[in-house]
Amino acid sequence: MKLYSIETGFFKLDGGAMFGVVPKSLWQKTNPADDKNLCTWAMRCLLIQDEDRLILVDNGIGDKQDEKFLSHYHLHGDDTLQSSLAKYGFTSDDITDVFLTHLHFDHCGGSIIREGDKLVPAFKNATYWSNEQHWNWAVYPNEREKASFLKENILPIQESGKLKFIEVNDGVQFTPNIVVRFAYGHTDAMMLPQIYYKDKTILYMADLLPSVGHLPIPYVMAYDMFPLKTMSERKAIFGEAVEKNFFLFLEHDPVNECCTLQQTEKGIRVKDTFKLSEV
């Protein structure tokens, strides 16, 4: 097995939205905002080469949306999904599986591309993996979350016939080296792949832990549907990460790819940060 960090560029989101009820005077120490109160965030994905499978976990925002939509998020940076794949000698056609942690546009927008007037899978040889519970949540969204679920990112996957569902059962086996954990605070049935690699456990955190700046338990995003549930999930998983020395892969941290955690007098905090290639 080999793991590769796939950078797809940066975007900006409101700092207050990203840190919920936490005062700016606290969160700006780790994630400084610009003059519009926007903070920079990564859209970092994970590529897993496991025997004859090449699995891409999430795929960023994509580029098929119109200029007005993309302008709200101030996309920047030199990296793209394609350039990051090429860095390791791969193309989109090599991907066998696309594992979607959840269907918010900044995690699944790269799933679908425009070819003329058609919306088609960007990974033509891949199976796309979600779960039925989250899929239905996204296709029939609530009023608060519907702006994050774009039908053009989602419905063409099913229409292509390439969609498959993972059983909603915490610890379900995806491959011999990957099990799936579920979280319900950020959005319903978000999937976190837990990977056994070089005698270590790497947990892909998706939006349960966007960055090391979100490590205190109450530092929950305003985007989370059920913040108290998020807090209980974070408390349990952070505790397990300390006890078992999990390596946490961070999707949105603009600087840090991975971290480990430790117990301190102030609660669980970051222990070390490092690149995935250093694992």
N, C-alpha and C positions, 0 to 999 in steps of 0.2 A: 504493500500500500504506500502511496505517496500523496501528500497534501500540498496544495498550492493556494496562496492568498491571491484573490482576483480583485483588483481595484477597478472600479467602473467610474471613478470621478467623484467630485464633491458637490453637495448642494447646501442650501441654507434654509433654516427653519427658525421661527421665532423662539428666542431663548426662554421666554416665559412659558410657552406651550410645551417646550421640551422638559421643563423642570416643575411644572404644576404649581403647587402652593409654596415652593421654596423661594425665598426672597432673592432678587438679583444680586444683592450684596454678597450672597454666599456662592451661588452657582457661577458667577462671572470669574471667580478665582481660578476655576479649572477650564471654563469654556467662555472666553471673552466674546462679547457681542460687538457688532459694528454699530454705526450711528443710527441704524434702523432697528436695532435690537435683534438682529439676526445672527445666529451662530452657524459656523461651518461644520458640516457632518460628512463623514465618508459614506459610501455605499459599497461596502466591502463584501465580497462573496467568497465562497470556498469551493475549490475544485478537488474532488477526491478520485484518485486513480486506484481502483480496487479490482485487481485481477483483470477481467475483460470488460469492466464497466468504468465509465468516466462520468462521474456524478457532479453536477453543478448545483450548489445550494444557493438559491436566490439569484437574481440577475440584474438588479438595479432598476433604474427608472426608464431605460430605453430612450429612443429618440423619435418615436412616431407621433408624439403629441404636437399640437400646433404651437407656434411661437409664443402666443399669449399665455398658454398654460405653463410652458417651460420657464417663461420669464419670471413667474412667481417664485421659482425655486433657485434662481441664480446658479445654474450649473456651471462648474468651472473645474480646472485641472486638466492635466495632459493625458490621463489614463482613460481608456475605454474598455468595455468588455472584450472587444475583439483584439485590441492591442495587448491586453493582459493575457488572454489565451495564447496569442501568438508568441509571447515571451517564453512560454514553456513548450512551444512547438505544436499547439493545438489550434483547431478552428471550431466554429459552431457545429459543423457537420460531424465532428468527432464525439460530441456529447451524446451519451446513451440515456441519461436520466437527468431530468430537471426536478429537483426537490424544492418545493415552495413552502417556506416556513409559514407564510400567510399571504393574503392576496392584496395587501395595500400596495399602491402604485409604485412606491420606491423599492419594493422587494420583488415585484413580478412584472414590471413594465417592459423589461427586455425579453419577455417570453414570446411576444408577438411583434412582427414587423409588417410594414406595408409593402406590398408588391403591386404597383399600379393602384387599382381601386380595391384591392383585396387585402384582408388581414390574415396572415398566415403564420404558423409557428416559426420562430427564429432558429430553432434547433430541429431540423427536419427529420433527423434520425432518432430523436429522443422520445422517451415516455415522460409525461409530466405527472408529478405526484402531488396530490393534495389529500384532504380527507373530506368525507361527505358532509360532516357536521359544519366544518368551516366553509366549505364550498357553498352550502345553502345560506349560511350567514352572510356571505359576500354577494351572492346573486340576488338575495332579497334583503338588502341592507336596512338598518335602522336609520332614522333621520340624522342622527349625530355623526355617524360613521360613513354615510353614503358617498361623501366627497373623496374618500380614500379608496373606494372600490369602483374602478372604472371598467365598465362592461367590455370595452374594446381590448382590455388586457386579459379578460377572464373568459368570456363566452367563446371566442375563437379557439381556445384550447380544447374545449369540449366538442365543438363542431368539427375539429380536425380528426377526432377519434383517438387522440393520443393521451387522453386523460385517464388516470387510474387513481383509485382511492386507497389510502392506508387506513387500516383499522384503528379506530380511536380507542386505544388501550395503552396506558402508560407503560413503556418498556417493550413495546412491540418491536420485533426484529425486522429491520429493513434489508440489511445484508448481514453476513456473519460477523462483521466488524462494526456495525452501526445499529443502535437501537434508537427509538423515537420516544421523546418525552413530550408531554403536552402541557400547555399553560393557557389559562382562561381569563387572565386579568386584562391584558392588553387588548385582545380580541378573542373571539370564541375559538378554542381548539387550535391555537398556534402550535406549530411543531418545532421541536428543538432536537436536531440530530446529535446523539452522543456517540463519539467515535473512539474506538480503542486502537491506539497507534503507538508503536514503539514502547509497549508496556506502560503507556500513559492513557489517561482519559481526557479527551478534548470535548468540551460542550460548546456547541454553537448557540450563542445567547440571543440572537435576533433582537427583538425589542424588549425582552425581559431585562436586559442590561445594555442599553445603547452605548455607554461609554464608562470609563472609570470615574468620571465626574458624577455618575448616578449611583455610586456605591452605597451611600447611606440608605437604609431601608425606606425612609419616607420620600426619597428623591424620585418620585413617580411622575411620569409624563401626564400632562393634561389630555393627551390623546388616548390614554388608557380608558377602556369602557368601564372597568370594574377595579378602581384603584385599591380598594381594601384587599381584593383578591390578589392583585399584583403584589402587594406588600407581603401577604402570607406566603406566596410562591417564592418571592425573592428571599425571604427569611429562611425558608426550608432549603432551597437550593444553594444559597450562599453558605449556610452552615455545612451542608454536605461537601461543598467545594473545599472548605477549609479542612474538614476532617479527612477527606480522601485525596487532597491535593489535585483537584481538577485544574486543567488548563482551560481558561475561558476564551473563546474566540469572539471578538467584538466587531459587530457589523458597522456601527456608526461612529465609533471613536475616530476623530480626524487624525490622531497621532499614533495611538497604540493598537496593534493588531491583537495581542493576547495579554492576559494577565493571570496571576494567581492571587489568592486572597489569604488574609490572616486575621485572627481575632486580636483586637486591641481594647484598651480601656474605653474607647469611644464607640466600640462596636466593630463589625467586620469592615475591614478596609483593604486597599490594594497592598499586596506584598511585593510582587515584581511585575514589570511589564517587559515584553519582548516580542520579537517577530516570530511568526509561525515557522520560518526557516531555521530558527534557533532551537526548536523543540527536538 
